[in-house]
Amino acid sequence: MATYSKRGYKTPKERAEKDTVEGVNIDEKDSTTAGVFTTLDETASKTEAFVAKNQNYIIGFVGAVALVTIAYLAYQKFIAEPKQLEAADEMFVAQQNFQQATDGVASDSLYKLSLNGSEGKFGFIKIAEEYSGTDAGNLANYYAGMAYLNTGKYTEAIDYLSEFKSEDIVLSGLAKGAIGDAYAENNQPDEALKNYVKAAETNKNDFTTPRFLLKAGKTALALGKKEDALKYFTDIKDNYDASPEAASVDVLIGLAQ
C-alpha cells in the first residue's frame, strides 16, 4: 500500500513539544521569554505599589533636597560672596601697613596698626573675628600671627597662626615654621622642633623645606639629639643641594656626627 504525508501534518510527539498560552503556540524559548516579562511586570507592579504607598515621604524628601540646594546657592550668592568682597576691602589698609612694617618703616607701630586697624578700616584681629569662614578671614589669621611674632608676642602669634589653614605650598609651610619660631623665642625648643619638622614635611618644595630642615637640625643639635640633627642636615645635602641652606650643611653634619 502506498504511503504519503499530509501537508502540515505533525506527529503527536511534535505537537507535545509545544505549549499553548492563551491559544497561541510557543516553544520552550518563547516560554522563557514570557516568564522574564512576567517577572518584570511583577517587579514594576511592586515598585508602583511602593511609590503609591510612600509618595508623601518621597515628595517630602525630594522637596527637602531641593530646598537645601536652593538655600546653599542663595547663601553663596547673597551672603558668602558679598562677605568675601567686604572682607577683602577691609583688609587692604591692614595689608599695606603690614607690608610697610616688613620693609622696615616704623615697624612696631605699623604692625600694631595692621593688627588693630586704621583709616576707619578693620585690622587683622577684627577681620579674623568678623569674617571667620571667609578666605580673607583665614588669611587675616596668618597676618595677625606674623605681626605678633614680629612684635615679640609669641603666645598670640602661636594662637593666630594655628588657626590659619591653607593648601598653598609656601604659605602653609611658612605658617608652621613661624609657629616653630614663636616656640623657639618663647624658650620651648621641643615644641619648636616639632613644628619645624611639620613645616619641612608640609608640601615639600625647594624653598621652605630646606629652610625648616636647617632650623630643625640646629634645634635638634641644641637639644643633644644628634642622630635627628644628622638626619635633617643629610636630607638637605642629598635632596636640596642647590639651596642656600646647603652651603653650610657640611660643617653642621660634622658637628652632628
Secondary structure as UniProt FT lines:
FT   TURN            7..8
FT   HELIX           12..16
FT   STRAND          19..21
FT   TURN            22..23
FT   STRAND          24..26
FT   HELIX           28..75
FT   HELIX           76..80
FT   HELIX           81..102
FT   TURN            103..104
FT   HELIX           107..116
FT   TURN            119..120
FT   HELIX           124..130
FT   TURN            131..133
FT   HELIX           135..150
FT   TURN            151..152
FT   HELIX           154..163
FT   HELIX           169..185
FT   TURN            186..187
FT   HELIX           189..201
FT   TURN            206..207
FT   HELIX           208..222
FT   TURN            223..224
FT   HELIX           226..239
FT   TURN            241..242
FT   HELIX           244..248
FT   HELIX           249..256
//
